[in-house]
């Protein structure tokens, strides 16, 4: 995974806005209106153009925008997760939606258990705002039925991941690039569905780890960088109602970290980065767990680089945590310095200030400037690309200040 000793590099957190043509392509495919050759031809072209547009915006470490994870509307908070439902065998659609499902199912035996998304503490506390379509918060009640595990989990997504890899590598070559990253869901987030098959939540968690390991290996074996998406590590805190003790939650979470480390065992850690967030939905987020309570858990994940939210107003102040953290010499951080949570485009000077603060904490060579979360499906495409341009401009200003 590339780093730099003479300037601040830039990247982004995964999802990027799908062009309208790709959204329509996904919709037509779901309705049976086009054949697979038409679909793949259209996605191939979209990914090639996307890689070029990232470079044009000043992004150094590019991704495929998660374009292979189907989105059929502009606003979509969940494709990073729901794509896995088609890549795992042993799942069946249940009668309940995301906002009704108790994740892990009735067989959860841990002292900490997740409630449904609809019973999150932030949603309960601000129920009026979440129910008001004029309030400016994300108010979807997600009518899509969610799956439940009713058989042994297996990975059945080989054809899909191979197509994703092939089109991204083609796009990199077309744009004269060698390095790029692709995202995959981590076991803790993957396992937040109903379980009616495995005897315990831990058994189900490790089944997810073993199944998804096949996707992780495919990405790395193809010569790409793997990004593990796992908002559950931080976000689960809000999904335990009533609020647990921090100690109990960290024990609960460390089991998920252990499952993740098991899933990436023997894989080259210098080719893996990890993304943590507190959930990308637009809401108050007053019940987010502080980074200070979580940073040791984060650093126990055995990867090269850590991506995390640091630009939105609920977490920007937490750069101070890194004043007291000893970051291992072989690790990088990818703090978010532009946010998915606001339509305001960050000024490059502000972006530079944010980058410099982290560089002064952990060292300038170990900071790669990034976005809080994926921008795709969360802000208007025109605003998302303006934010990426501001990110690159801010990195240039920070470079001038850090390498005078």
Secondary structure, DSSP 8 states (H G I E B T S, - for coil): ----SSS-EEB--S-----HHHHHHHHHHHTT-S-HHHHHHHHHHHHHHHHHHHHHHT-SB-B-TTTTS---SS--S-HHHHGGGGTEEEEEEEEEETTT--TT-TT--SSS----GGG-HHHHHTHHHHH-TTSSS------SEEEEEEEEEEE--HHHHHHHHHHHHHHHHHTT----EEEEE-HHHHT-SEESSSSSHHHHHHHHHHHHHHHHHHHHHTT-EEEEE-THHHHGGGGSSS---HHHHHHHHHHHHHHHHHHTTTS-GGGEEEEE-S--SSS--TT---GGGTHHHHHTS-SSEEEE--SSTTTGGGGGGGGS----TT-EEEEEEE-SS-SS---HHHHHHHHHHHHHHH-GGGBEEEESS--TTTS-HHHHHHHHHHHHHHHHHHHHHH--
